[in-house]
């Protein structure tokens, strides 16, 4: 696991093409990172074409940067380019055996624990629009979360089991597939695997949240890094007590997250962190092209 921080330059390009003209569009983007424990945003910006009539920016309830814009001129293409530079710190070096017992972290009614960021921890124990607690998730989780096991060891075991038991299949689900359906199919993509793991953790009383971001890809030996070939990604974060705070795990890749994982937004589930959402008037049929470039600038340490 990398033991030094890495600074990245990120470019996320989204391009829509419409068969008919769009008269009006209103959109929200969540593509800009925020400074949080473990990640520092040095600067970020968004460029929109055609030029918006109005632009506003605010920070949402979860601390995410939200860029809103409206275009009220006829257009048949829309391009949004988000650029940023961030430094990602390595996760805590505490050993798996040194983490506290998972039973001591279970939420309870009236709990008002706060994380290092000042946010309330236990709000991530509850149901959310896309993730509902159920006994089937608790039963699946309990195989990993045996009595007396450390929180990191148990969560990593669950992470690896989801990777093993569920098939990565881009055709099995779509963006609005319910978590219960993906769980029954035993298939899906990173969004589904994150929702499933969050459902498992919350169903046994543990605070868990959804993380959207980017995964740095490393080309095979002898090949150059391809610009635009990196990926948007999703994983989970579980509260591991006051000493460790939140630790991120990636069920798609069966690992604890490292400096290859670049967090952008956090929320209860995908609905809180969708990179781009909005409404249009007109447009006909739509085609979408997305490219992401994650370029390491330097290692620090």
Buried (B, 14 or more C-beta within 10 A) or exposed (E): EBEEBBBBBBBBBBBBBBEEEBBBBBBBBBBBBBEBEBBBBBEBEBEBEBEBEEEEEEEBEBBBBBBBBBBBEEBBEBBBBBBBBBBBBBBBEBEBEEBBBBBEBBBEEEEEBEBEBEBEBBBBBEBBEBBBBBEEBBEBBBEBBEEEBBBBBBBBBBBBBBBEEBEBBEEBBEEEBBBBBBBEBEBBBBBBBBBBBBBBBBBBBBBBBBBBBBBBBEEEEEEEBEEEEBBBBBBBBBBBBEEBBBBBBBBBBBBBBBBBBBBBBBBBBBBBBBBBEBEBEBBEEEEEEBBBBBBBEEEEE
